[in-house]
Amino acid sequence: MIVYPNAKINIGLNVVEKRPDGYHNLETVFYPINLQDAIEIKELEGEAPAEGYRLKVTGTVFDGSPEDNLVVRAYKLLKQDFDLPPVSIVLYKHIPTGAGLGGGSSDAAFTLKTLNERFHLGLTVEQMEGYSARLGADCPFFIQNKPVFATGIGNVFHPIELNLKYKQLVLVKPDIFVSTKDAYAKVEVRSPERSLPELLAQPIETWKDVVVNDFEPSVFSKFPEIAAIKDKMYDLGAVYASMSGSGSSVFGIFDDPVENVDEEFSGMFCRQREL
């Protein structure tokens, strides 16, 4: 059984409050995009490994042990409550990591959904969201995979009417890693005067000056190359551009396809998709 976990972008991101536990409360909108990994899950035949699974990662391979991979953690989480058989998991990584695109969270959520369907576990959407919340704050978003207004630490979801169909998305990620520490280094904690859903209800042409990502000032000051990507998006005709999450990817929304976009961002991960 093969599934295709997709990425998401953050449209607007306000850091509204520092919590007593050291985390921050946020307000943002998660929007699914057509940039995908691939996961194949099959029941293992013959003698199974002691850990009960076999994982193979291809594509954009990243460091880390299999036990730390979110697809393995999703499998082991369900195995605690269900008699799952040993499985083979092949993960093809195309979504860049450390990019603010939720690739790992999506892989985990799609693994839960696939195991639920493949082995007839009978989990409801709400139950799958509960399991996924134990794997990451934004994991539950990918269970229903619809635009949401997210609050709390990015884990409380509210439905939002937002349709960007037929717009073009250009997504660029430079070879830069932005740590959470860097992103929060100079972030300004503030409560916006107008709510994000209210601002996004306006025509997209008005978003440029009012829909902001609060991580940009601290990230751009440390990595001006990322700021330059956003500027180039507007030079190319974007109606709106922003860093996604805490970076390092930047996206631009366009009315029409952009010609020679790979040349404009040569040497970087660059994809153009219809939203």
TALINRA-V450826 format. One record per run of one state. SS is the DSSP state (h for helix, s for strand, l for the rest). FROM is the first residue (numbers start at 0). TO is the last residue. If there is no record, write none. Layout:
ss: {SS SS}
from: {FROM FROM}
to: {TO TO}
This chain:
ss: {l s l s l s l s l s l h l h l s l h l h l h l s l s l s l h l h l h l s l h l h l s l s l h l s l}
from: {0 1 3 5 18 23 36 37 43 52 59 65 68 69 79 86 93 102 118 124 133 140 144 147 151 155 159 167 173 179 184 195 200 203 209 212 213 215 222 223 235 239 243 248 254 260 264 268 274}
to: {0 2 4 17 22 35 36 42 51 58 64 67 68 78 85 92 101 117 123 132 139 143 146 150 154 158 166 172 178 183 194 199 202 208 211 212 214 221 222 234 238 242 247 253 259 263 267 273 274}
